[in-house]
Amino acid sequence: MGATVGVMDVLRTPDERFENLPGYDFDPHYVEVDRVRIHYVDEGPRDADPVLLMHGEPSWSYLYRTMIPPIAAAGRRVLAPDLVGFGRSDKPTRREDYTYAGHLAWMTAWFQALELRHVTLFCQDWGGLLGLRMVAAMPERFDRVVVANTFLPTGNEPVSEAFDQWRTFSQTTEVFDIGRIINSATTTELTPQIIAAYDAPFPDETYKAGARQFPALVPTEPDAPGAADNRDAWQVLRTFSKPFLCAFSDGDPITRGANKFFERMVPGAKGQAHVTIDNGGHFLQEDQGPTLATVVNTFIDATPR
């Protein structure tokens, strides 16, 4: 169904699309930002320090379904939002409605509406491009960070050949087959039911404007939108001395090597027990979710505030 939201036409995926998804029986929660509804999972004790799980492109919070229960079982509040255009969040229909700055504004407003503090961030893919900007803007709100298969590009370094190929594919393919895209970037063969769950938020191509646009928003040139702001964010991250852990997989051609850059540039990464997640593709949460949950829990236990 469509709804006029300011100058944007917005779609909202029918609730029945999210019924009986394998492994995903979390209650929905919503925050409205400028009349755009943002969905998030909120599990565990509400008064516990939060663990924020931020997804990327073209996934949604379903990606974290095997990480959420063990982190919550450790006594932590676990938050997994759906970015605007994904999951159960609203979906503007025009690609020009999606910008790097706009995504950041939506997620910052959501974060501030929940008044989150003492946060542990876990971010992958675009979850890092947004989450790390939020850390740089509000470092006092974050106690520690875990980065996995992500980066914060400034346009000064060449992107990987794998990313270049992905971006070209995303802009030229006639049908943006999200479930199959997720399956192609994992080391495990997903079942038809799980592939269908990744497709659930997108009844047809009109719901996929945000997913289509995301690869084009990565700053790959020094003067690209967001590049200068990312350079400013790096100035903060170069002084971020709180615990900072890399947990990249061994099988991601898109972000391979970015972990070493984080380890070298972020003071809080010095001396941490960085890990390589074996048998993980780009979507390592899908391949090794329980292992990653253990990494997060162990890291928090080892770095009390």
N, C-alpha and C positions, 0 to 999 in steps of 0.2 A: 504494500500500500504506500502511496506517496503522500507527503505532507509538505506544505510550503513553510520553510524555516528561514525567515529573513529573505535574502535573495537566493537562497539555496533550495533546490528541490531535494528532498531527503526520503530515502526508502528505509523501512523498518522490516527486518526479516520476521515473518510470522513465528510465533512462539512454538507452534507445533513442529517446526523444522528441528527443534532442539530436544524433542522428546526421545527418550530411550537410546541416546547415544552411548556406545560402549565405553564404560569407565568414567563417564562424566555425568554425575548426578548431583552436582552442586547447586545450591539455591542461587538464583540470580539476584544481583543488587545493582542499583542504578544511581547515577548522578547526572543531573541535567546541566549542561554548559551551553549558554547562548542558544537554548532550545534544541540542542543536539543531545540525545540521550546516550550516555556512556555506560556500558555494562562492565561489571567486575565480579570476580569470585572473591569471597571473603570468608575464610575458614579459620578455625582455631580461636583461642581466647581473644576477645576484643581489647582487653587491657594489656596484652603482651606486646613486646616489641615486634614491629611488622617486618615481614620479608616480602619484598615487592618483586614479582616475576613479570618481566616485560618481554612480550613476544615481538616477532618481526614479520617479514613479508614472505609468502602470503598466508601465514598461519593465523591462529587466534588462541585464546586461552586453553582450548582443548589440548594444545601442545604440552601443557603442564599438568595434565590429569594424573600422571603417575608420580609427580614430584610434590603436589600439594598435600596429599594425606600424610606422608611420613614427616614432612616439615611441620605440619599442624600437630601431629602426634607428639612431637618433641616440645610442645607447649608454646608454639609460636603462632602469631597471627599471620596468615598467608593471604596476600592480595595479588590477584592476577587480572588486570584489566584487559578488555578488548579495545585496541586502538580504533578510533573513528574510521569507519569503512570496513570493519572486520567483526567477526563473531556476532554477538547479540547487540553490539553498538550500532547506532544509526549510520546510514550510508548515503552521504551526498552523491548525487548522480552524475555531476559534471567533474571531469578530471581537473579542471582549473580550480575547483573548490579545495583541492588538496595541495598544500605547500608544506615545506619543511617547517617554516615558522608557524603555520596554522596547526600542524600536528603537535608541535611543542606547546603551543598555547592551550590546546584542548587538554593535553595530559597534565600540564602544570596546574590548570584550573581544577581538574579532577583531584590531583594530589593535595592541593591546598584546601579543597572542600572537605576532605577527610582529616585535615589537620595532622598529617603524619609526621612523626619524629622518631629518632633512633631507628632509622630504616636500614635494613640490609637490602641492597639492590642486587638482583640477579638479572642480567640482560644478555640477549642474543640477537644477532642480526640488527634490524632497525630498532629493536629494544635498546641497543647500545647507543645508536645515533641520537635517540631521544633521551634515554635514561642518563647517559653521561652528561648531556647538556643540562639536565635537571640537577645532577650532582654539582656541576660547576656553578649553577645559578644559586643553589641552596645547600652549600656544603655542610652547614650546621645541622641540617635535617638528616644527614646520612652518617651512620656509624661505620659502615664497611661496604665494599663492593665486590661482586664476583662477575667477571666478564667471561663470556663464552662465545666463540665464533662471531665476533663483532669487531667494529673499528669505529673511529671517529675521524672521517676524512676531511682534509683541509683543501684539497685540490692541488696540493704541492707535490704529491707523490702519485705515480701511475697506479691505476687500479689493476687488479689481476686480470689475466686473460679470461679466466672463468667468469668473473663478474661482467666483463665486457660482453661475453657471449650471452650471458643471462639477460643483461639489459636489452640487447638487440632482440632476443627471442621474445621478451615480455612486451616489446613495443610492436612486434610484427605478426605474432601468431594470431590467427583469426579467432580461435577459441582459447580462452585462458582457463585451462583445466586444472583448477587449484589442487584438488586431491591428488591427481597424478603428478603434479609438480612437487608436492611434498614427498610423495613416494620416490620420486627420482633422486631426491637429495637426502635419502636415508640409507643406512647400510642394511637395514632389515626390510623385508618385503611386507608391506602393509596389507592387511586383509581388506576385502572389498567394503566391509562395514566401517573400518577406520577411515578409508579413503572417502567414503560417503559422509562421514562425520566432518571431515575437513571441508567438504563441499556444502554442508548444511546451511551455512550463513548466506549462500549465494544461489538463490533459486534460478537465476538466469544471468546473462551477461550484463544487464543493466545494473546489477548490484556490485559489480566488480571494478567500478571506476577507481576507487582507492587502491585496490590491489594492482591494477594496471599502472597507476601513476607512480607508485613508490620507487621502482628502479630508476625512473627518470629524475627523481629528486635528490639522489646521492650526489653531493658536490664532487665532481671529477676535474674541475678546472678552478684555478685560484680565484676567479671572479664569479663563480657560480653562486646562486642564492644559497646562503647558509655557510659558505666556505669561510668568510671572514668571522662569522660568529663562532664557528668551530675553532678557528685559530685563537679567538679570545678565550674559549672554554679550555683549550689546552694550557693557556697561561695559568688557569686555576688548577687544573689537574696536575700540573708540574709542581704544585705546592701541596697537593693532597696527601697528607701523611697518615691518614687513617688506614686500617688494613684493607688491602686491595689484592685480590686473588685472581689469577688466570686459570681457567679450566676449559681449554680449547680441546676439540677432538683431534684425533689422528687422521681424519679422512675428509677434511673440508678444503677443497681447492680455492674457495672464494676468499677466505680470511686467513689462510695459512701464513704464518709468520707474524701476524699482528700481535700475538701474545708477547713476543720478544720485545716489540716496540713498547707495549704497556709496561713490561717489567723494567725496561730501561728508563722510561720517562716519568713514571709515577712513583714518588717517594714511598708511599704506603705499600708498594709491591716489593720493596727491598726486603729480603730475608723471609718472604712468605714461602710456604710449601706448595708452589704451583704444581698443578697436576695436568697430565694429558689423559683425556678420556679415550680409552681404547675402543675400537669397533664403533665409532661414531661418525656419522656423516655431518652435513651442514646442520640438519635438525637433530642435534645430539640429544635433546630432551626426549625425542621420540625413540631414539635408539637405546639410550642409557639413562632414562629418567630416574629410576631408583638410585643408581650410582651417583648421579648429580645431587640428589636430595641428601645423600650421605655426605658428600663433599660440602654442601652448604651447612648442614648441621654441625659437622666437625669444625668447620671454619669459625662459625659463630661461637662454639664452645671454647675454641682455642684463643679467641680474641674478645674477651668480655669487655664491655664498656665501663 
